[in-house]
Amino acid sequence: MDVTVEPRGAATVVRLVGSVDGITAGPLEARLLEQVQGGAVKLVGDLSGVAYNSSAGLRALLATLKATRSQGGDFRLAGVQPAVLKVLELSGFTSILKHYPDVDAAVQSFGA
């Protein structure tokens, strides 16, 4: 799992490439929460490079969402691939996590 972080306007984009599974979810969650603890509470998770997300990955996303919202921010997803979107839909995550077709739309959703 490759993770890159890039400030973009009002948000911080975290680009993920690879599979989010039982092995990679823990380090991913730590990296995301590190961003939140550093003050990046408007996060965009770019999942355009993620083809698989397990239940462990769902827990990492939920922990990040809770952390950002507890500090007045939010965690939004962008570029979610169809297979991953299906997992998010089946688990009910699309009702609590906003998702956008691409990074630009997700960043713009935070405003200026």
NUVEX-693986 format. One record per residue: residue number from 1; chain; x negated, y, z negated of N, C-alpha, C, O in turn. Coordinates in nm, 2 decimals, always signed. Layout:
NUM / A / X / Y / Z / X / Y / Z / X / Y / Z / X / Y / Z
...
end
This chain:
1 / A / -0.08 / -0.12 / +0.00 / +0.00 / +0.00 / +0.00 / -0.09 / +0.12 / +0.00 / -0.17 / +0.14 / -0.09
2 / A / -0.07 / +0.21 / +0.10 / -0.14 / +0.33 / +0.11 / -0.05 / +0.44 / +0.07 / +0.07 / +0.45 / +0.11
3 / A / -0.10 / +0.53 / -0.02 / -0.02 / +0.65 / -0.07 / -0.10 / +0.77 / -0.05 / -0.21 / +0.78 / -0.09
4 / A / -0.04 / +0.87 / +0.02 / -0.10 / +1.00 / +0.04 / +0.00 / +1.10 / -0.01 / +0.12 / +1.09 / +0.00
5 / A / -0.06 / +1.21 / -0.06 / +0.02 / +1.32 / -0.12 / -0.01 / +1.45 / -0.05 / -0.13 / +1.48 / -0.03
6 / A / +0.09 / +1.52 / -0.02 / +0.07 / +1.65 / +0.06 / +0.18 / +1.75 / +0.01 / +0.30 / +1.72 / +0.02
7 / A / +0.13 / +1.86 / -0.04 / +0.23 / +1.97 / -0.07 / +0.29 / +2.02 / +0.07 / +0.22 / +2.05 / +0.16
8 / A / +0.42 / +2.04 / +0.07 / +0.49 / +2.09 / +0.18 / +0.60 / +2.19 / +0.14 / +0.70 / +2.14 / +0.09
9 / A / +0.58 / +2.32 / +0.15 / +0.68 / +2.41 / +0.11 / +0.71 / +2.40 / -0.03 / +0.62 / +2.41 / -0.12
10 / A / +0.84 / +2.39 / -0.06 / +0.88 / +2.38 / -0.20 / +0.87 / +2.24 / -0.26 / +0.89 / +2.22 / -0.38
11 / A / +0.83 / +2.15 / -0.18 / +0.82 / +2.01 / -0.22 / +0.68 / +1.95 / -0.21 / +0.59 / +2.01 / -0.16
12 / A / +0.67 / +1.83 / -0.27 / +0.55 / +1.75 / -0.25 / +0.59 / +1.62 / -0.18 / +0.68 / +1.55 / -0.23
13 / A / +0.52 / +1.59 / -0.07 / +0.56 / +1.47 / +0.01 / +0.46 / +1.36 / -0.03 / +0.34 / +1.38 / -0.03
14 / A / +0.52 / +1.25 / -0.07 / +0.44 / +1.13 / -0.10 / +0.47 / +1.03 / +0.02 / +0.57 / +0.97 / +0.02
15 / A / +0.37 / +1.01 / +0.10 / +0.38 / +0.92 / +0.22 / +0.33 / +0.78 / +0.18 / +0.22 / +0.76 / +0.13
16 / A / +0.42 / +0.68 / +0.20 / +0.40 / +0.54 / +0.17 / +0.38 / +0.46 / +0.29 / +0.46 / +0.47 / +0.39
17 / A / +0.28 / +0.38 / +0.30 / +0.26 / +0.29 / +0.41 / +0.23 / +0.15 / +0.36 / +0.14 / +0.13 / +0.28
18 / A / +0.31 / +0.05 / +0.40 / +0.29 / -0.09 / +0.35 / +0.42 / -0.14 / +0.29 / +0.53 / -0.08 / +0.31
19 / A / +0.41 / -0.25 / +0.22 / +0.52 / -0.31 / +0.15 / +0.52 / -0.27 / +0.01 / +0.42 / -0.26 / -0.06
20 / A / +0.64 / -0.25 / -0.05 / +0.66 / -0.22 / -0.19 / +0.72 / -0.35 / -0.25 / +0.83 / -0.38 / -0.23
21 / A / +0.63 / -0.42 / -0.32 / +0.67 / -0.55 / -0.38 / +0.62 / -0.56 / -0.52 / +0.57 / -0.46 / -0.58
22 / A / +0.63 / -0.68 / -0.58 / +0.59 / -0.70 / -0.72 / +0.44 / -0.66 / -0.75 / +0.41 / -0.62 / -0.86
23 / A / +0.36 / -0.67 / -0.65 / +0.21 / -0.63 / -0.67 / +0.19 / -0.49 / -0.65 / +0.11 / -0.43 / -0.73
24 / A / +0.25 / -0.42 / -0.56 / +0.23 / -0.28 / -0.53 / +0.32 / -0.18 / -0.60 / +0.28 / -0.06 / -0.62
25 / A / +0.43 / -0.23 / -0.66 / +0.53 / -0.14 / -0.72 / +0.47 / -0.07 / -0.84 / +0.50 / +0.05 / -0.86
26 / A / +0.40 / -0.14 / -0.93 / +0.34 / -0.08 / -1.05 / +0.25 / +0.03 / -1.02 / +0.27 / +0.14 / -1.07
27 / A / +0.15 / +0.01 / -0.94 / +0.06 / +0.12 / -0.90 / +0.13 / +0.23 / -0.83 / +0.09 / +0.35 / -0.85
28 / A / +0.23 / +0.20 / -0.75 / +0.30 / +0.31 / -0.68 / +0.38 / +0.39 / -0.78 / +0.37 / +0.51 / -0.78
29 / A / +0.45 / +0.33 / -0.88 / +0.52 / +0.40 / -0.98 / +0.42 / +0.49 / -1.06 / +0.46 / +0.60 / -1.09
30 / A / +0.31 / +0.44 / -1.10 / +0.21 / +0.52 / -1.17 / +0.17 / +0.64 / -1.09 / +0.16 / +0.75 / -1.15
31 / A / +0.15 / +0.62 / -0.96 / +0.10 / +0.73 / -0.88 / +0.22 / +0.84 / -0.86 / +0.19 / +0.96 / -0.87
32 / A / +0.34 / +0.79 / -0.85 / +0.45 / +0.89 / -0.84 / +0.47 / +0.96 / -0.97 / +0.49 / +1.08 / -0.97
33 / A / +0.47 / +0.89 / -1.08 / +0.49 / +0.96 / -1.21 / +0.37 / +1.05 / -1.24 / +0.39 / +1.15 / -1.32
34 / A / +0.25 / +1.02 / -1.19 / +0.14 / +1.11 / -1.21 / +0.17 / +1.24 / -1.14 / +0.13 / +1.35 / -1.19
35 / A / +0.23 / +1.24 / -1.03 / +0.27 / +1.36 / -0.96 / +0.37 / +1.44 / -1.04 / +0.35 / +1.56 / -1.05
36 / A / +0.47 / +1.37 / -1.09 / +0.57 / +1.44 / -1.17 / +0.51 / +1.51 / -1.30 / +0.53 / +1.62 / -1.33
37 / A / +0.42 / +1.43 / -1.37 / +0.35 / +1.48 / -1.48 / +0.26 / +1.60 / -1.45 / +0.24 / +1.69 / -1.54
38 / A / +0.22 / +1.61 / -1.33 / +0.13 / +1.72 / -1.28 / +0.22 / +1.84 / -1.24 / +0.16 / +1.94 / -1.19
39 / A / +0.35 / +1.83 / -1.25 / +0.43 / +1.94 / -1.22 / +0.51 / +1.93 / -1.08 / +0.58 / +2.02 / -1.05
40 / A / +0.48 / +1.83 / -1.01 / +0.55 / +1.81 / -0.88 / +0.68 / +1.74 / -0.90 / +0.69 / +1.62 / -0.89
41 / A / +0.78 / +1.82 / -0.94 / +0.91 / +1.77 / -0.97 / +1.01 / +1.77 / -0.85 / +1.12 / +1.72 / -0.86
42 / A / +0.97 / +1.83 / -0.74 / +1.05 / +1.82 / -0.62 / +0.97 / +1.73 / -0.52 / +0.89 / +1.78 / -0.45
43 / A / +1.00 / +1.60 / -0.53 / +0.93 / +1.50 / -0.45 / +1.01 / +1.45 / -0.34 / +1.13 / +1.43 / -0.35
44 / A / +0.94 / +1.43 / -0.23 / +1.00 / +1.36 / -0.11 / +0.92 / +1.23 / -0.09 / +0.79 / +1.24 / -0.07
45 / A / +0.98 / +1.12 / -0.09 / +0.92 / +0.99 / -0.06 / +0.93 / +0.96 / +0.09 / +1.05 / +0.93 / +0.13
46 / A / +0.83 / +0.97 / +0.16 / +0.83 / +0.94 / +0.31 / +0.82 / +0.79 / +0.32 / +0.71 / +0.73 / +0.31
47 / A / +0.93 / +0.72 / +0.35 / +0.93 / +0.57 / +0.36 / +0.93 / +0.53 / +0.50 / +0.96 / +0.41 / +0.53
48 / A / +0.89 / +0.62 / +0.60 / +0.89 / +0.58 / +0.74 / +0.79 / +0.47 / +0.77 / +0.80 / +0.40 / +0.87
49 / A / +0.69 / +0.45 / +0.68 / +0.59 / +0.35 / +0.70 / +0.61 / +0.22 / +0.61 / +0.52 / +0.14 / +0.59
50 / A / +0.73 / +0.21 / +0.55 / +0.76 / +0.10 / +0.46 / +0.87 / +0.01 / +0.53 / +0.98 / +0.06 / +0.56
51 / A / +0.83 / -0.11 / +0.55 / +0.92 / -0.21 / +0.61 / +0.99 / -0.30 / +0.51 / +1.09 / -0.37 / +0.54
52 / A / +0.94 / -0.30 / +0.39 / +0.99 / -0.39 / +0.28 / +0.99 / -0.33 / +0.15 / +0.89 / -0.27 / +0.11
53 / A / +1.10 / -0.34 / +0.07 / +1.10 / -0.28 / -0.06 / +1.18 / -0.39 / -0.15 / +1.29 / -0.42 / -0.13
54 / A / +1.11 / -0.44 / -0.25 / +1.17 / -0.54 / -0.34 / +1.24 / -0.47 / -0.46 / +1.25 / -0.35 / -0.47
55 / A / +1.29 / -0.56 / -0.55 / +1.36 / -0.51 / -0.67 / +1.26 / -0.43 / -0.75 / +1.30 / -0.33 / -0.82
56 / A / +1.13 / -0.47 / -0.76 / +1.03 / -0.40 / -0.83 / +1.01 / -0.26 / -0.77 / +0.99 / -0.16 / -0.85
57 / A / +1.02 / -0.25 / -0.64 / +1.01 / -0.12 / -0.57 / +1.13 / -0.03 / -0.61 / +1.12 / +0.09 / -0.63
58 / A / +1.25 / -0.09 / -0.62 / +1.37 / -0.02 / -0.66 / +1.35 / +0.04 / -0.80 / +1.39 / +0.16 / -0.82
59 / A / +1.29 / -0.04 / -0.89 / +1.27 / +0.01 / -1.02 / +1.17 / +0.13 / -1.02 / +1.19 / +0.23 / -1.10
60 / A / +1.07 / +0.13 / -0.94 / +0.97 / +0.24 / -0.92 / +1.04 / +0.36 / -0.87 / +1.02 / +0.47 / -0.92
61 / A / +1.13 / +0.35 / -0.78 / +1.20 / +0.46 / -0.72 / +1.30 / +0.52 / -0.83 / +1.30 / +0.64 / -0.84
62 / A / +1.36 / +0.43 / -0.90 / +1.45 / +0.48 / -1.01 / +1.38 / +0.55 / -1.12 / +1.42 / +0.66 / -1.17
63 / A / +1.27 / +0.50 / -1.16 / +1.18 / +0.56 / -1.27 / +1.14 / +0.70 / -1.22 / +1.14 / +0.80 / -1.30
64 / A / +1.10 / +0.72 / -1.09 / +1.06 / +0.84 / -1.04 / +1.18 / +0.94 / -1.03 / +1.16 / +1.06 / -1.07
65 / A / +1.29 / +0.89 / -0.99 / +1.41 / +0.98 / -0.99 / +1.45 / +1.03 / -1.12 / +1.47 / +1.15 / -1.14
66 / A / +1.45 / +0.94 / -1.22 / +1.48 / +0.99 / -1.36 / +1.38 / +1.09 / -1.41 / +1.41 / +1.19 / -1.48
67 / A / +1.25 / +1.07 / -1.38 / +1.14 / +1.16 / -1.43 / +1.16 / +1.29 / -1.37 / +1.14 / +1.40 / -1.44
68 / A / +1.18 / +1.30 / -1.24 / +1.20 / +1.43 / -1.17 / +1.32 / +1.50 / -1.22 / +1.32 / +1.62 / -1.25
69 / A / +1.43 / +1.43 / -1.23 / +1.56 / +1.50 / -1.28 / +1.55 / +1.54 / -1.42 / +1.61 / +1.64 / -1.46
70 / A / +1.48 / +1.47 / -1.50 / +1.46 / +1.51 / -1.64 / +1.39 / +1.64 / -1.66 / +1.40 / +1.71 / -1.76
71 / A / +1.31 / +1.68 / -1.55 / +1.24 / +1.81 / -1.55 / +1.30 / +1.91 / -1.46 / +1.23 / +2.01 / -1.42
72 / A / +1.42 / +1.89 / -1.42 / +1.49 / +1.99 / -1.34 / +1.46 / +1.98 / -1.19 / +1.50 / +2.07 / -1.11
73 / A / +1.40 / +1.87 / -1.15 / +1.37 / +1.85 / -1.01 / +1.46 / +1.74 / -0.95 / +1.57 / +1.71 / -0.99
74 / A / +1.40 / +1.67 / -0.84 / +1.47 / +1.56 / -0.78 / +1.37 / +1.48 / -0.69 / +1.26 / +1.53 / -0.66
75 / A / +1.41 / +1.36 / -0.66 / +1.33 / +1.27 / -0.58 / +1.41 / +1.23 / -0.46 / +1.52 / +1.17 / -0.48
76 / A / +1.37 / +1.27 / -0.34 / +1.45 / +1.24 / -0.22 / +1.37 / +1.16 / -0.12 / +1.25 / +1.17 / -0.12
77 / A / +1.44 / +1.08 / -0.05 / +1.37 / +0.99 / +0.05 / +1.38 / +1.04 / +0.19 / +1.48 / +1.11 / +0.22
78 / A / +1.29 / +1.01 / +0.27 / +1.29 / +1.05 / +0.41 / +1.24 / +0.93 / +0.50 / +1.16 / +0.85 / +0.46
79 / A / +1.30 / +0.92 / +0.62 / +1.26 / +0.82 / +0.72 / +1.27 / +0.68 / +0.68 / +1.19 / +0.60 / +0.71
80 / A / +1.37 / +0.65 / +0.60 / +1.39 / +0.52 / +0.55 / +1.42 / +0.42 / +0.67 / +1.52 / +0.44 / +0.74
81 / A / +1.34 / +0.31 / +0.68 / +1.36 / +0.22 / +0.78 / +1.49 / +0.13 / +0.76 / +1.53 / +0.12 / +0.64
82 / A / +1.56 / +0.08 / +0.86 / +1.68 / +0.01 / +0.85 / +1.68 / -0.10 / +0.75 / +1.78 / -0.11 / +0.67
83 / A / +1.58 / -0.18 / +0.74 / +1.58 / -0.29 / +0.65 / +1.57 / -0.24 / +0.50 / +1.64 / -0.30 / +0.42
84 / A / +1.49 / -0.14 / +0.48 / +1.48 / -0.08 / +0.35 / +1.61 / -0.01 / +0.31 / +1.66 / -0.02 / +0.20
85 / A / +1.67 / +0.06 / +0.41 / +1.80 / +0.13 / +0.38 / +1.91 / +0.03 / +0.34 / +1.99 / +0.06 / +0.25
86 / A / +1.91 / -0.09 / +0.40 / +2.01 / -0.19 / +0.37 / +1.99 / -0.23 / +0.23 / +2.09 / -0.25 / +0.16
87 / A / +1.87 / -0.25 / +0.18 / +1.84 / -0.29 / +0.04 / +1.89 / -0.18 / -0.05 / +1.96 / -0.20 / -0.16
88 / A / +1.87 / -0.05 / -0.01 / +1.91 / +0.06 / -0.10 / +2.06 / +0.07 / -0.10 / +2.12 / +0.09 / -0.21
89 / A / +2.13 / +0.04 / +0.01 / +2.28 / +0.04 / +0.02 / +2.33 / -0.07 / -0.07 / +2.43 / -0.05 / -0.15
90 / A / +2.28 / -0.19 / -0.05 / +2.33 / -0.31 / -0.12 / +2.32 / -0.30 / -0.27 / +2.40 / -0.35 / -0.35
91 / A / +2.21 / -0.23 / -0.32 / +2.19 / -0.21 / -0.46 / +2.25 / -0.09 / -0.52 / +2.25 / -0.06 / -0.64
92 / A / +2.32 / -0.01 / -0.43 / +2.39 / +0.11 / -0.48 / +2.30 / +0.23 / -0.49 / +2.35 / +0.33 / -0.54
93 / A / +2.18 / +0.22 / -0.45 / +2.08 / +0.33 / -0.47 / +2.12 / +0.45 / -0.38 / +2.08 / +0.56 / -0.41
94 / A / +2.19 / +0.43 / -0.27 / +2.22 / +0.54 / -0.18 / +2.32 / +0.64 / -0.24 / +2.34 / +0.75 / -0.20
95 / A / +2.39 / +0.59 / -0.35 / +2.48 / +0.68 / -0.42 / +2.41 / +0.77 / -0.52 / +2.46 / +0.87 / -0.56
96 / A / +2.28 / +0.74 / -0.55 / +2.21 / +0.82 / -0.65 / +2.09 / +0.88 / -0.59 / +2.04 / +0.98 / -0.65
97 / A / +2.03 / +0.83 / -0.48 / +1.92 / +0.89 / -0.42 / +1.96 / +0.95 / -0.28 / +2.01 / +0.88 / -0.20
98 / A / +1.93 / +1.07 / -0.27 / +1.96 / +1.14 / -0.14 / +1.85 / +1.09 / -0.04 / +1.73 / +1.08 / -0.07
99 / A / +1.89 / +1.07 / +0.09 / +1.80 / +1.03 / +0.19 / +1.82 / +1.11 / +0.32 / +1.94 / +1.14 / +0.35
100 / A / +1.72 / +1.14 / +0.39 / +1.72 / +1.22 / +0.50 / +1.65 / +1.15 / +0.62 / +1.57 / +1.06 / +0.60
101 / A / +1.68 / +1.19 / +0.74 / +1.63 / +1.12 / +0.86 / +1.48 / +1.14 / +0.87 / +1.41 / +1.05 / +0.93
102 / A / +1.42 / +1.25 / +0.83 / +1.28 / +1.27 / +0.84 / +1.23 / +1.36 / +0.72 / +1.31 / +1.42 / +0.65
103 / A / +1.10 / +1.38 / +0.72 / +1.04 / +1.46 / +0.61 / +1.08 / +1.60 / +0.61 / +1.11 / +1.66 / +0.51
104 / A / +1.08 / +1.66 / +0.73 / +1.12 / +1.80 / +0.75 / +1.26 / +1.83 / +0.69 / +1.27 / +1.93 / +0.61
105 / A / +1.35 / +1.74 / +0.72 / +1.49 / +1.76 / +0.66 / +1.49 / +1.75 / +0.51 / +1.56 / +1.82 / +0.44
106 / A / +1.42 / +1.65 / +0.46 / +1.41 / +1.63 / +0.31 / +1.35 / +1.75 / +0.25 / +1.40 / +1.80 / +0.14
107 / A / +1.24 / +1.80 / +0.30 / +1.17 / +1.92 / +0.24 / +1.26 / +2.04 / +0.25 / +1.27 / +2.11 / +0.15
108 / A / +1.33 / +2.06 / +0.36 / +1.42 / +2.17 / +0.38 / +1.54 / +2.17 / +0.28 / +1.59 / +2.27 / +0.24
109 / A / +1.58 / +2.05 / +0.24 / +1.69 / +2.03 / +0.15 / +1.66 / +2.09 / +0.01 / +1.75 / +2.12 / -0.07
110 / A / +1.53 / +2.11 / -0.02 / +1.49 / +2.18 / -0.15 / +1.50 / +2.33 / -0.14 / +1.49 / +2.40 / -0.24
111 / A / +1.52 / +2.38 / -0.02 / +1.52 / +2.53 / -0.01 / +1.38 / +2.58 / +0.01 / +1.28 / +2.51 / +0.02
112 / A / +1.37 / +2.72 / +0.00 / +1.24 / +2.78 / +0.02 / +1.15 / +2.77 / -0.09 / +1.03 / +2.83 / -0.08
end
